[in-house]
Amino acid sequence: MAHASIHIYGITVDFSKSKRNVQSAEVQIGKLHLPIERQAGKIWRQTFSTPMELSHRDAFSLHMRYRKWLGMKTDYEDIILSPEDIFRVYSASDGQEYNKFHNKIRIVVDLSSNTTTEQVEQSVSSGETSELRPTTSEIFRKCPRFRILVIGKTGVGKSSLINHAFGVDKTTASHDRPGEATIDDEFISPQNDRFVLHDSKGFEPGDEHNLKIVREFIEGRRNMSAPEHQLHAVWLCLEIPCAGGALLETGTEEFLKLKSSEMLEDIPVIVVLTKYDVLVDRIERTLDETSLNGLSDKAIMELAKNKADAELQKICIGPLEKFSGPDIPHAEISTHKDHKETLTRLIQITEKCVGLHSTPEAAVMTSIAQRVHPGLKIKASIDFGVGKTRYWKALASSTTFKNRKTWDCLHVLHTDIVNVWNFYDPHLYLQSQEFRELMVKMVDKLEVGPTPNPTKTITIGLSMVGTIAGIVSALAGPAAPIVVPIAASAVLAVWVHDVYQISHAVLQRFMSYIVHLTLVLQTLYLVSESQGLTRRAIKLAVASYLDSQMCEEVHTRIQEYDRQLTILERADSDTLDKIVEVIQFYSMDAAEMSRLREKIPPAGLSSDEPWDTKKS
C-alpha cells in the first residue's frame, strides 16, 4: 500500500562512536524546525507530542552545530535524510523506525503512517484503534496555523497589535524590509508558530494599485481548497482620528464596498480602531477639574473611558455603520497596560467570525494562536480539542480507553490540553516526562492526603484568585529555588503499567488530572506573560496552585461527585458536564488576569533550575 505521508513521532541521534563535540541539534521538515535535546552521555533525543508529518516532497534534514575541541570556533552541518528512503523502508516491512549512519553518527527516526480523521474517529469510537492519537494532531494536520491578513498604514500600530495579540516580541512585517516584502510573504514567528501573518500597507487616497493587490490576494486564497492555505480573517487597522478628522478615506471605502460583493462575503473582516488609549488620555485632559474633586484615580479613569466611548461612537462607529451597515464588526483596541482588555474583545470577535465563516479547525486555531484570552483556551479544550469530541466524554464508559495502559491514556489527554494553551515552550518542558510525572504525583498527593471537609462553604471561584498572587509573592525570591512540595509517588508505577478500567479510583484520578492540569496551565499563563517557559516558571505555577484554596476546593468537588453516584448511575455525559462545570467555575477572565499580574512581583523566571531542586 502506498502512503501519502508518514508521521514522525521522535528522533534519536547517537554520537557515542563519534568524536564530534555537539553543541546543538535541530530537526527540520519543510518549514518546521524543532530542537533535539541532549540525553544521557552522547545521546540526543526528542519525542514530538504533535507528530511531524513527512511527505515525499518534503525536505528533511538535521541541522547540527559542533564546537571544535581547540578554540571557540563553531562548525555547522546539515545531514540530509531522504524521504524516499524512509518511505521505502516503511513500505517494505511496515517498520516502525528508520536508521541512518553518517560519519559514525547513528540516526533513528520513529515512524507511523498517516490516517484520515474519519478513520481515526471510527476506530476510536469502536475502541479498536492500534494507537491513541491526540485530537490536536489531527487538527494541526488539517490546519496547522491561523492565517490572518493585517492591513494598515505605517504608524497605525499593526506591529504592536500583532505582538501583543499573539504573544511575540517582534513581528517581521513588511515595514522591516521596505521594498522587499509583499502581501504574499508568510511571516511566522519562532515564538508562536501557530499563526501566519500577511501584511499590507493601508489604502491611500487615489491609490488603486494596493487595493488591486489586496483584492487579488484575497481572491487567490478563497480559491484554495485546503483550510491551511485559506485566509481566515482580515484586520483592517484604522487609527482613531482626532476631533474633526475623518475615519474613512477613499481607498478604505472602496475596500469596504467589497464586503457586499461575493469576494468578501465569506471572509471575516474586522475593523480595528487603534490607539484607544490616546483618545482616553485626550478626553481625560479636557475634564472639568472641579467635577473631579473627591474622585479616586479609578473613578476618574472610568469617567474618561465613558466619555471616550461616546466620542468613539460619534467619530468612528457611527460613520462606519452609516457607510457599511451593521454587518462589519469593529473593535477599539490599545496595547497600553491600562487597556489590554480591549484586545480580548477583538480576539472574541475574530474567533466568532472565523467560526461562522470557516472550518471548525480554523476556529480552533484562532483560539490556540492568540495569547490574550485564557477563556478561549479553555473553550477550545472543551468544545473542540478533546472534551466533547473525543476523550473526556468517554471516561465513565471506558470505550476509547479499553485495554489501554493508563499512562498512554493520560498521555493523549495531557498532550491535547497543553497543545491548546500554546505556550512559548522552546524546550518542550510541558510535554516532558518530568512534568507529566509531576502532575501524576500532584493528583496522588491530593488523593492520599487528608480529605477536605465536604460541609465547608466553598468560596466563589474568582474571589480566590487573589490568594494565588499572595502565594506567588511568597515564593518569588529571585535567588531562591522553588521547591514543589510533592514527594515521590508510589502510584506512578501503577499508572504506567496498569490497564484502564472502570472504578471509582480511576475515574476520580482522570477527572482530577484533567481539571488540575487545566488550572495549573491557567496559573502558568498568569505568571509567564507569553515569555519563553523555564522549569522555574512551571514549578512556580505548580507550587502556587497546589498551595491554593482553589486546588483544595477542586478536589472536594470531584470527591463529592464521586460519592453521590455509583458507577452504574454515572453516564459519560454526566462526567463530562462535571469536568466542564469545575473548570469553568475556576476560570479567570482576561481582565482579572491583568489585575492580578500587577500584584505579582518579579520572580526571576527567565533563569532556570532543575526539576528536582531540594530544600537546602
Salt bridges, closest charged atoms under 4 A:
GLU26 OE1 - HIS33 ND1 3.37
ASP75 OD2 - LYS68 NZ 3.94
GLU77 OE2 - HIS102 NE2 2.61
ASP78 OD1 - HIS63 ND1 2.72
GLU84 OE2 - HIS56 ND1 3.11
ASP85 OD1 - ARG88 NH1 2.68
ASP110 OD2 - ARG45 NH2 2.67
GLU131 OE2 - ARG133 NH2 2.58
GLU138 OE2 - ARG133 NH1 3.53
GLU138 OE1 - ARG141 NE 3.15
ASP176 OD1 - LYS170 NZ 3.77
ASP176 OD1 - HIS175 ND1 3.44
GLU180 OE1 - ARG177 NE 3.71
GLU186 OE1 - LYS31 NZ 3.12
GLU186 OE2 - ARG147 NH1 2.88
GLU186 OE2 - ARG221 NH2 3.74
ASP199 OD1 - LYS158 NZ 2.80
GLU204 OE1 - LYS153 NZ 3.71
GLU239 OE1 - LYS275 NZ 3.79
GLU249 OE1 - LYS153 NZ 2.62
GLU254 OE2 - LYS257 NZ 3.32
ASP266 OD1 - ARG222 NE 3.06
GLU321 OE2 - HIS330 NE2 3.79
GLU332 OE1 - ARG345 NH1 3.96
ASP338 OD2 - HIS336 ND1 3.75
ASP338 OD1 - LYS337 NZ 3.52
GLU341 OE2 - LYS305 NZ 3.24
GLU351 OE2 - LYS379 NZ 3.44
GLU361 OE2 - LYS142 NZ 3.59
ASP383 OD2 - LYS379 NZ 3.59
ASP383 OD1 - LYS388 NZ 3.60
GLU447 OE1 - ARG509 NE 3.19
GLU552 OE2 - LYS456 NZ 3.36
GLU560 OE2 - ARG563 NH1 2.26
ASP562 OD1 - HIS504 ND1 3.24
ASP562 OD1 - ARG570 NH2 3.32
GLU581 OE2 - ARG557 NH1 3.86
GLU581 OE2 - LYS578 NZ 3.02
GLU592 OE1 - ARG595 NH2 2.65
ASP608 OD2 - ARG535 NE 3.34
GLU609 OE1 - ARG536 NH1 2.96
GLU609 OE2 - LYS539 NZ 2.84
